[in-house]
Amino acid sequence: MEKLIYLDNAATTKTAPEVVEAMLPYFTEYYGNPSSVYGFAAGNKEVITRQRETIAEIIGAEANEIYFTAGGSESDNWALKATAECYENKGRHIITTKIEHHAILHTAEYLEKKGFEVTYLDVDEKGLVDLEQLRAAIRPDTILISVMFANNEIGTIQPIKEIGEIAQEHGILFHTDAVQAFCQVPINVDECHIDMLSASGHKINGPKGIGFLYIRKGVKIRSFVHGGAQERKRRAGTENVPGIVGLGTAAKRAAESMEERTKKEVELRDYFINRILTEIPYSRLNGHESKRLPNNTNFSFQFIEGESLLIMLDMKGICGSSGSACTSGSLDPSHVLLAIGLPHEIAHGSLRLTLSEETTKEDLDYTADVLKEIVEHLRKMSPLYEDFQKKQKK
Ligand SMILES: *Cc1c(COP(=O)(O)O)cnc(C)c1O
């Protein structure tokens, strides 16, 4: 295979070999159902508990506050739908933002159809929520605030602690979609007054189809999958033991390497951003310069189409994204880029490149060189660019 430069780590990551290795025995050797009584299977219960402890420790929670799910989307759905049902006697108003992942936005829309009211907070041009707007949106019947920890497209990290404090002051539950932030940014659920938190395995070099929802003790929440007594009767189904072991192993690994890894990623990220912005004219960085995920870059290049850019990058062995994986394939520009105020034509020329622990300076230099060439090439064919140049000459 030719050299592949994978810069789409916000979409998914490579499962680390040691994670796969840790999972394998739970397919072929210790395949027993954790609910069975015989020793060989019952051991799996303890294994699951250990993974719960590992994860809880990373976010400053208790092991019995971690509920395994089939990934970030399920955790987000659970947090919103179950809170809505359990607290609807208190009120039917929910606050979230315009830049959430579709797992939150589409769930919120579903709840609107069920008679709930949802306020979608604006963000500023860097993607930050305005705390005053949040305060003003709170009503006596507000039951939940759900604001993502860090955005998957533009990488902006929200003032989560301040949002948590506001929620607590008003006695409102606070959920955060931390799928992008978990093991990328230090998180403490008590310090940030987080009541519920979603995370996913495959964004942290773990397997796909496994994640968790942290639910603070005392939060009323109905079971999401009805059936057996697994996950404290709140999420039925025979446990995905290999997946849980994979998630726990990946989380431990990513938490241990977080400080060093993210320091290196921030350096490379900023080096790359600087090269792009200085060497490619009419380009801009989307998102916040510093309140930003260590591995995220997102640019807009005027006068070109993001999709053409992606295809040409692919021909050079570079994997990127024009927004979120879920937005690709539709012609609408990303809701996140529109929310930060980009006009449609500029949002269309956007590119997200997200680094991993394996990304090197050489990879980024090659990418920057290739990108420069491609943008120049596409602009030569762009009628918009031609018009623009004519106007400049006048
Ligand atoms: C990837 C992602 C999700 C969805 O997680 P899955 O495990 O793929 O279901 C939700 N929210 C954010 C912010 C994400 O980046």
The ligand as a Tripos MOL2 file, in Angstrom:
@<TRIPOS>MOLECULE
LIG
   15    15     1     0     0
SMALL
NO_CHARGES

@<TRIPOS>ATOM
      1 C1        -18.2750   10.6580   17.1410 C.3       1 LIG1
      2 C2        -19.1180   11.5150   17.9960 C.ar      1 LIG1
      3 C3        -20.3490   11.0510   18.5030 C.ar      1 LIG1
      4 C4        -20.9080    9.7010   18.1460 C.3       1 LIG1
      5 O1        -20.1920    8.6580   18.7680 O.3       1 LIG1
      6 P1        -20.3560    7.1760   18.1860 P.3       1 LIG1
      7 O2        -19.5960    6.3190   19.1600 O.co2     1 LIG1
      8 O3        -19.7810    7.1690   16.8200 O.co2     1 LIG1
      9 O4        -21.8120    6.8540   18.2100 O.co2     1 LIG1
     10 C5        -21.0710   11.8980   19.3050 C.ar      1 LIG1
     11 N1        -20.6270   13.1190   19.6170 N.ar      1 LIG1
     12 C6        -19.4550   13.5910   19.1700 C.ar      1 LIG1
     13 C7        -19.0090   14.9490   19.5710 C.3       1 LIG1
     14 C8        -18.6670   12.8170   18.3340 C.ar      1 LIG1
     15 O5        -17.5130   13.2940   17.8700 O.3       1 LIG1
@<TRIPOS>BOND
     1     1     2 1
     2     2     3 ar
     3     2    14 ar
     4     3     4 1
     5     3    10 ar
     6     4     5 1
     7     5     6 1
     8     6     7 2
     9     6     8 1
    10     6     9 1
    11    10    11 ar
    12    11    12 ar
    13    12    13 1
    14    12    14 ar
    15    14    15 1
@<TRIPOS>SUBSTRUCTURE
     1 LIG1         1 GROUP 0 **** ****
